Amino acid sequence: MRESRYWIGVVSQDHVANAVAHGFVQLNHGKSEPLERMQPGDGFAFYSPRESYPNGAMLQAITAIGRVADRATDPARQGRRGQARQEDRRGLLSLVRRR
């Protein structure tokens, strides 16, 4: 059995909210290569430099954390199914301190 890997995606907060609401992970503007390396059970975090893409207000926060649910990528969504929860907007330092 392989060890779980952990991934960080740099994604605007509006895209994170959509992914969490619909239960999928999307990275690199929907390119499949990064998703194909993810395996069920792998953990991921979304870091949002901005509230919206491309010119939203600065945010610089971890906005969701989750796990990859299965291996199948979904061409319609250009993503992989996952379970995530949204984080508050206090940023990485506060997230680390809560653990």
BALUMGU-247451 format. One record per residue: x, y, z of N, C-alpha, C in turn; residue in one letter. Coordinates in pm, whole numbers, plus 50000, padded with zeros to 5 digits. Each point is the difference from the previous one (the first is absolute). Example, Ala and Ser with C-alpha at 12.3 -4.5 7.8 and 13.67 -1.06 7.14 Angstrom:
REM BALUMGU-247451
513194943150780499115011950000500905012050000a
499655010549928500825011950006499235010950073s
***
This chain:
REM BALUMGU-247451
500834988150000499175011950000500875012550000m
499715009349916500805012249992499585010150105r
500935008450039499695010650093499215010849930e
499135006650074499255011349943500955011449969s
499675007349896500735012249966499115011850036r
500615011550006499285012250033500315010449893y
498975006649952500105009249887499515013850042w
500605010349944499545013750020499665005749863i
498775004649987499575006549877499865014950024g
500495007949906499875014550008498795003749914v
498915003950067498715001649934499295012050063v
499405008549919499275011450055498834995150086s
499615008250096498954996050094498674997049931q
499655007549896498744997349931500004986349933d
501154995849946500104986749940499984989150107h
500605002850116499964990550112498564997950046v
499255010750014498614998950045499204991349904a
500215001549871499324991849900500404985350013n
501284997550018500484986350013499424993350125a
500015007050113499464994450123498504997349986v
499285009449941498554998549984499634988049913a
500864997049902499694989249906500854987450020h
500844999950102500734987950037501084995649904g
500795009449948501094996149913501265008250027f
501124995049953501305006750010500405003949859v
500435012349982500485004449870501295007850021q
501004996949918501305006750010500465004449861l
500845010149997500675003949877499015002649886n
498945007350031498995003849901499404988049929h
499814989050074499324988349945500864990349923g
501315001950000500864990349931499994986750074k
500004989149925499844986850063501284994550060s
501175004249955501264993950046500175000550152e
499805011450066500164999950146498984991050069p
498784999549947498954991850060500314985249989l
500624996049891500324985849980501014994950103e
500805008950057500984995950101499374998550139r
498835005850019499304999050128499344986350011m
499994994550120499434986850027498935001150108q
499034990850003499025000250109500684999950136p
499505008450089500575001150134501075010750012g
500555004849888500975011050007499325012450057d
500755007650076499485012550055500345011649909g
499205010650009500315012049924499535012250077f
500635011149970499595013050054499965009849884a
499045009050005499945010849903500505012750067f
501005006049940500505013250042499435010149901y
499375010450050499415010249913500735013250015s
500805003649898500685012950007499025011749982p
498884997549932499015010549972498584994750023r
499085009250020498594996350016499404995049870e
500385005949888499514995649869501115001249898s
499874992149894501004999549894499565009249887y
500865007949943501435001350026500385011950088p
499095009550019500395012650065499235003050127n
499524989950070499265002350124500885005650110g
499375003850107500725005250117500954989550056a
501145004650053500974990950061499354992750117m
500334987250014499464991950108501134992850074l
500824992649928501154992850056499624991250119q
499134990149974499514991350108499774985949949a
500084990450092499554986449970498475000750007i
499334996149892498555001749995499244986749998t
500664988749982499344987050012501044989250022a
499584989650068500844988350025499144987749975i
500594989649939499194988249974500814987849963g
499304989649953500614987549956499424996149865r
500844993849918499564994949871499104987950025v
498824999949937499024989550025500174988049908a
500385002149875500134988749908500995003349889d
500254990249914501015001649895499465006449872r
498714999949981499435004349873500085015149984a
500505004649887499915014149968498735002249921t
499465011850010498745003349935500275010449892d
500014995849873500335009549892499055012049994p
498744998250037499055011149995500395010950099a
500494995950117500435009650102501485002849993r
500724991949928501465000649996500554999050142q
499474990350074500434998550139499884985750047g
500264998050126499944987050066499115001550122r
499174989750028499115001050115500815000050130r
499565008450091500665001050129499065005350106g
500384998450122499255005250114500855011350059q
499405011750017500765011250055499115008150092a
500635007150089499275009650082500675013549980r
499205010449998500575013349986500575004550133q
501065007349991500665005650118499635014750014e
500215005450116499755014250018501115007949932d
499915012950004500925008449925501175005250083r
500334993550111501075005250085501404996249952r
500104991349902501294997349940500704987750055g
501144997349943500764987950029500464999350144l
500515010750056500544999750135498934995850100l
498805005549990498954996350094499584985449980s
500014995349877499654986149973501014990550065l
501275003149990501034991750061499854999950151v
499705011150059499865000750146498814992250052r
498954998449920498824992750045500244985050006r
500964994749935500214985549992500684994950125r
***
